[in-house]
């Protein structure tokens, strides 16, 4: 580190910063123990571990617990309280911004309130950095599930920038959070628009300009055909984090891994291929050469005069119902498909593909912004970049 920094229990920090502990800077209290036989009083909504996610608190389905008058005084949340997961993903935290008038918290959470004015937003950022870097490992008690006891949590050393610098750090991170929230709202809106477009275009409720005529209902055998992928399958043990060829299987992601087994590469036909599985109802559309991963992965292509992407979109929109192990293909063979002429199929698929591309670009921008925020946190919380 350059001149003007020193090594401390909290790492390298600027000479102007102090070193303290969580317990010196915050009042740390665990929440209410849930005990159906002993809890008495008025039912009140409370937060559990699962409700507290990074930077947000889910209040969509709050349970209740009977609380006495003493419990109400002791465990009632105040706006600005920082809630920290004591178990599970230790250190995961969010600030309570009082979206409802009254709420409490259970013992699976630590509640932090500043004793000397330390900024809760900066503390939340420190916890994210500690969690990502494994810096809480020395303070965790590992039984069947990892736990961060209150006594050990209070001993964790932490840097203390001057108050003005804390405010500047919090403002910078808040600006990034606002940008991320805006991107999340835009992505949600675009997804809703795509879903509405799928409903209208894939059912013929709305027709694209220049197309008319009745849609024809056809059996599976006239629309799609199965591709024998056995020769191209590789086992899960052969998946790598990087490699020459992508692996596609029944997972949610388009690409689940990589491998160098080029001799087993599946040469994707022009027009793409539909991927689904015996064990899952997830339907993917792939347009590049790949390796077929995991037993039970099924491949379908459009028959002559049919658009494979269009029928993949139909399956994604309508869903492939779970029918039990190794029966999805049997179920599909019994399905009928309503579709227009191939030119209209291709035009609909192109419109929806453009919407997918826009969503992918927005999601990539959001991921990049998240990465930038994490990088900014690293620089600001170590004092490598000074804002005041």
Secondary structure as GFF3:
##gff-version 3
##sequence-region A 1 388
A	DSSP	beta_strand	5	8	.	.	.	ID=ss1
A	DSSP	beta_strand	11	14	.	.	.	ID=ss2
A	DSSP	beta_strand	18	21	.	.	.	ID=ss3
A	DSSP	alpha_helix	22	25	.	.	.	ID=ss4
A	DSSP	beta_strand	26	30	.	.	.	ID=ss5
A	DSSP	beta_strand	42	47	.	.	.	ID=ss6
A	DSSP	three_ten_helix	49	51	.	.	.	ID=ss7
A	DSSP	beta_strand	52	53	.	.	.	ID=ss8
A	DSSP	beta_strand	56	57	.	.	.	ID=ss9
A	DSSP	beta_strand	64	67	.	.	.	ID=ss10
A	DSSP	alpha_helix	69	75	.	.	.	ID=ss11
A	DSSP	beta_strand	82	85	.	.	.	ID=ss12
A	DSSP	beta_strand	93	95	.	.	.	ID=ss13
A	DSSP	beta_strand	104	105	.	.	.	ID=ss14
A	DSSP	beta_strand	109	114	.	.	.	ID=ss15
A	DSSP	alpha_helix	120	133	.	.	.	ID=ss16
A	DSSP	three_ten_helix	137	139	.	.	.	ID=ss17
A	DSSP	beta_strand	141	142	.	.	.	ID=ss18
A	DSSP	beta_strand	146	147	.	.	.	ID=ss19
A	DSSP	alpha_helix	150	155	.	.	.	ID=ss20
A	DSSP	beta_strand	157	160	.	.	.	ID=ss21
A	DSSP	alpha_helix	163	201	.	.	.	ID=ss22
A	DSSP	beta_strand	216	219	.	.	.	ID=ss23
A	DSSP	alpha_helix	220	223	.	.	.	ID=ss24
A	DSSP	beta_strand	224	227	.	.	.	ID=ss25
A	DSSP	three_ten_helix	230	232	.	.	.	ID=ss26
A	DSSP	beta_strand	233	234	.	.	.	ID=ss27
A	DSSP	three_ten_helix	236	238	.	.	.	ID=ss28
A	DSSP	beta_strand	245	248	.	.	.	ID=ss29
A	DSSP	beta_strand	257	259	.	.	.	ID=ss30
A	DSSP	three_ten_helix	262	264	.	.	.	ID=ss31
A	DSSP	beta_strand	273	277	.	.	.	ID=ss32
A	DSSP	beta_strand	284	286	.	.	.	ID=ss33
A	DSSP	beta_strand	291	293	.	.	.	ID=ss34
A	DSSP	beta_strand	297	302	.	.	.	ID=ss35
A	DSSP	alpha_helix	308	318	.	.	.	ID=ss36
A	DSSP	alpha_helix	328	333	.	.	.	ID=ss37
A	DSSP	beta_strand	336	339	.	.	.	ID=ss38
A	DSSP	alpha_helix	342	381	.	.	.	ID=ss39
###
